Amino acid sequence: MMCTPEPLNPVFLQFGPISIYWYGLIIATGAFLGLWIATRETERLGLKKDYMVDIVVFAIPAAIVCARLYYVIFEWDRYAGGPWWKVFAVWEGGIAIHGALIGSVLTAYIYTKIKGLSFWMMADIAAPSIILGQAIGRWGNFMNQEAHGGPVSESFYNNFMQYLPGFINQQMCIDGTVYHPTFLYESVWNIIGFILLLVLRHKFNPRRGEVFLSYVIWYSVGRFFVEGMRTDSLYLFGEIRTAQFISIVLVVGAVIAILYRRKNGMANKYYNGKKVK
């Protein structure tokens, strides 16, 4: 469907040669809001909030490095034979959320082992914050007009998109064509997941570790379907999209982990919302 493009300015503030972009501001907002929620829950359970702050401080650089490494590995043809420094040129774009999650989880695992904490307990505390941060972060992609789907049909626009706020439709008008706002689909899915995780954690007294594993399942299912609509996917081989393949692996792995931990008595403790003794 054709349209007249009037994109939003991706720059939030300009100080001479220094630009502060909406993308960075939105990502930072999601991270700080998620950290605030997680630290409040950490304190409510009787733990030092510094534990969660330390994990985030260490996890952020690890997440950036792993997100870039993940992207470069699956886009190696783009960098092979080119200037070596291009591999590190994050400012030119090219990071992957799955890589960031791998780096963050590994960092949290190492930190909790060093501090003598339960990894699964800290992961359960962090899970709602992670998916909320992802929901907010997708709006950074919106400001950059990236991570969108393919062109929409006129019937889809008339039956669905015309009811969205005008600024969303206008920002999805790229080079004269309206594209699917897949950022919005994933953001809404993640917000629903955030609410469900909070309900699960405080109303159903799940076994330790199962809030985090539920997050993995919920996010991965949504990402699988949204990824199938995107036009900027990384590909594992042929027509197999990397994010879809990883999503399937994560769902299967999380389900197996839940069953295995229950069967072998590794999930006998519950997230009961009471202070840790």
N, C-alpha and C positions, 0 to 999 in steps of 0.2 A: 504494500500500500504506500502510495506516494505522500509526501508531506513537505513542509517548509521548515528547514532546520533553524532553530534558535537556541543553541546549547547554553547551559549555565556556565558561568565563569568558574573554572576549576581552582582558581586562586582565591583563598580566603582573605589574606592580607599581604600587602606588598610594602616592604621596607627597603627602598632603594633597590639594590641588586638581589636582596633576599626575599624569597617568596615562601609564604606559608600556604600549603595546598589544603583544600577541603579533605582530600583523601587521607592525609596524615592526621589531620585534626579529628576526623571521624574514627579512624582506627584507634587513636589514643583515647578518645572518649569511651569507646567500647571496652578497652583494656582497663581503664581506671574505674569504670562503673562495675565491671566484673570483679576487680580486685577488692573494691569496697564491699560488695556483697559477700565475697568469700571471707574477708577478714572479720566481718561481723559474725558470720556463722562460726568461724574458728574460735573467736572469743566466747561465743555463746556456749560452745562445747567445753570451755575451760582451758583451751590451748592458747599459747602465745600467738598473737596475730603476726608477730615477726616471722614465724615459720612460713606463712603464706606469702608474705612480702618478699622474703629471701628467695623462695621458689620462683616467683615471678621475675625478680631481678636477674637471677641466673638463667631463667628459661628464655627470656626475650632475645638475648644475643644468640643462644643456641637455636632458637626457632628461626631466626633470620638466616643464619648460616645453613641450616638444614633445608629450609624452604627454597633457598637459592640453589643449593646442591641438587636437590630433587628435580628442580626445573631444568637445570643444565644437563643432568644425566639423560632426561627424556627428550631434550632438544639438542643433543650433542651435535647433530649435523649442522646446526646453525652456528656453532662455535668452533668446530673442528677446522683447522687451517686458518682461522682468523687471528687477530691480535689477542695475546694471552690475557690481557687485562679485561677483555670483554666478559670473561667468565665471572668477574667480580662486579660488573657494572649494574648493580641492582637499581640504580637511579634511572636506567633505561627500561625498566620493567622486567618482569619475569621471576615471580616467586609462586610457590604452590602451597596451599593450605595443608595438604597432607604431609608435606615435608616439615612444615612448622609444627604440626601436632606430634610428629615423631620426635623432633628435637625437644619439645616441651615435656613430653611424657618421659623420655630417657633422663632428662635433667631432674625431673621430680622424683623419679625412682632412685637415682643416685643420691640425691639430697636426703630423702627420707631414710635411706639405709645408713647414711653417715650420722644422722641425728637420732637414729633409733625409733623413728616414727613408723606408723603403718602407712604404706603407700596407698592402699585401698581406701583408708579413711580420708586421707588428704585428697585423693582423687574424687571421692564422693562429695567432699566439700566444694571442690573446684568445678565439678561438672556443669551445674547450672550457669555458672559465670562464664565458662568457656563458650557454651552455645549461645548465650546472650551476646557475648563479644562478637561472635561470628555473625549474628543477626544484624548487629549495628554496623559491623565492618563492611557488609555488602553494600551499604549506602555509599561507601567510598568508591566502590566500583561504579555505582550509579553516576557519581559526579564526574568520573573519568570516561563515561560512556564505554565501559568495557564489561566483560563477562556477561554479555547479553546473548539472546538467542537469535534464531533466524528471522527473516521478515515475516510479519503477520499478514494474514489474509484480511480482506475487507470485512468478511462476515465475522471473524474473530474480533476485529476492532469494534464493530458495531454492537456485538453481543456481550463484550467484556471490557475492552480497554477504554471505551468512551466513558465508562463510569469511574475510571480512576482519576485522581487529581490531575489537572491540566499540566502541571510542571513535570509529572512523570512521563506523560505521553510526549511532551515536547522534547524532553531529554533523550527519549528513545527514538527520536527522529534523527537519524544519522545519514548524512549524504543524501537526503531526500527520501529515505525509506524508513518506515516504522518497524522496529525490531521488538521481539519478545523481551519483556523486562524480567529476565530470569533471576536477576539480583533480587527482585521483589518476591518472586516465588520462594526462593531459598530463605530470604529473610523472614517471611511470614511462617514458613515451616519451622524455622529455628525458634521463633518467639513462642509458637505453640509448644515446642519441645521444652523450652525453658519453664513454662508454666507446668507442664506435665511432670518434669523432674522435681520441681518444688513440691507438688502434690504427692508424688511418690515418696519423697524423702520424709515428709512431715506427717503424712496421713496413713501410710501403709507399712511403716517400719521395715524397710527392706533389709536384706542381708548386706553386710559390709562388702563394698565393691560393686554392687549391682546397680547403684545409681549411675556410676561412671560407665559401666558396661551398657546400661540402657541408653545413655547418651550416645555411645558409639553406634548402637543399632539405629536409633532414631535419626541421627545426623546422616549416617551412611545411606539409609533408605531414601531420604529426601535428595541427597546429593546424586545418587544413582539416576533418578528420573530427571532432575534438573540438568545434569551434565549431558544427557542425551539431546537436549535442546540447544546447547551452547555451540558457538561457532569458533571458539578459541581453544578447544580441548587439546591436551597432550595425548599422543597415541602411543600405546605400548608396542603394538605391531599390527599391520594391516588396518582394519577398521575398529580394532579394539581400543576403546578410550581408556586411558590409564586410570582416571578417577573412578570410572565405573567398575573396572576390575578390582581396584583397591577397596572400593565400597563393598563389593561382594565378599572379598576376603575378610574385611573387618566385621561384617554382619555374622558370617559363619564362625569366625574366630571368637566373637563376643558370646554367641550362643553356646559354643563348646566350652568356653571359660566358665560361664555360669553353671552349666551342668557338671563340669569336672570339679569345680570348687565345692559344689554342694555334695557331690557323691563322695569326695575324699575328705570331708570335714574341714575344708579350708574356708568355709563361709558360715561358721556357726555364730559369729558375732553379728549383732544387728545395729543398724543406724537408728537409734531410738531417740535422738535429739537431746539426750541427757548429757550432762557434763562428764567428760572423760575422767575416770578415777585412776 
